[in-house]
């Protein structure tokens, strides 16, 4: 299963249907001598990968907000930015 996770993480794109990712992963698995994974498995792995990527993007955005707020003379800006970072990490 780990090999499929790597293939999905490498080949999946957020704006393509899961079926397209499934076909790409299946073709790559064939080339690597692996058994083709089922559609359901690829869909579950792709959904998890997309959620992981989205979360990572949100955390980065929130961290940049904190960095930008640190230079602000308003303490409230830092507090709001730090709260957004905590939420993104959750």
N, C-alpha and C positions, 0 to 999 in steps of 0.2 A: 504494500500500500504506500510506503514512503516514496517509492519511485514514481507512483502516480501523482502524489502530492507535488513533487518537483516538476513533473511534466505539466500539470495543470497550472502551477504558479508561473511557469515559463511561457506557456502557450496561451493562457487565457487573457482576454482583453475585455474590459468592462462593458464596452458597447456592442459586443457581438452576442448572438444567441448561444445558449448552453450547447445546443446541438452542434454548432460549428466548432466549439471547443472540444466536444466529445469526439468529433471526427478527427481533428488535429492530434489529439492525444492518442487516439487509436492508431493512427498512421505512424506516429512516433514510437509507440509501443511495439508495433510490428517491426519497425526498423531496428529496434533494440533487442528483439527476440523475446519480448514480454507478451503475455496474454493480454488481449484487448480488454480494457475495463468496461464495465457496464455503464449505460447512460446515467443511471441513478447515482452511481458512485462519483462520476465526473461532475454531475450537477451539484452534489453535496460539497465536493471539494472546491469547485469553482465558486459557489456561493460563499463558502468560508473564506476563500482567498480574497474575494471582492470586499467582504466585510473587513478583513484584516487591512487591506489597502486603504479603504475609506477611513478606518480608525487611525491608521498611521498618518494620513493626510491631515485629519482633524487635529491630532496631537501636534504635528509640526506647525500648523496654522496658529494654534493656541500658544505654542511656545514663542513663535515670532511676535505674537501680540503682547506677551509678557515682556519680551526684550524691548519692544517699542514703547511700552508703558513705563518702563523703568526710568526713562529720561523725562517723563512727564512731571511737571511740578505738582500735579494733583495726585494725592495718595489714593484716591478713589479709582483712578485709572488702573493702577497696579493691582488693586484688590479685585476689580472686575476681570482683568486679564488673567489673574491667577485662578480665579474661580472657573473661568472658561477652560483653562488648562486642566484643572482637576476633573471637570466634567468630561473633557475629551479623553483623558486617560481612563476614566471609568468605562 
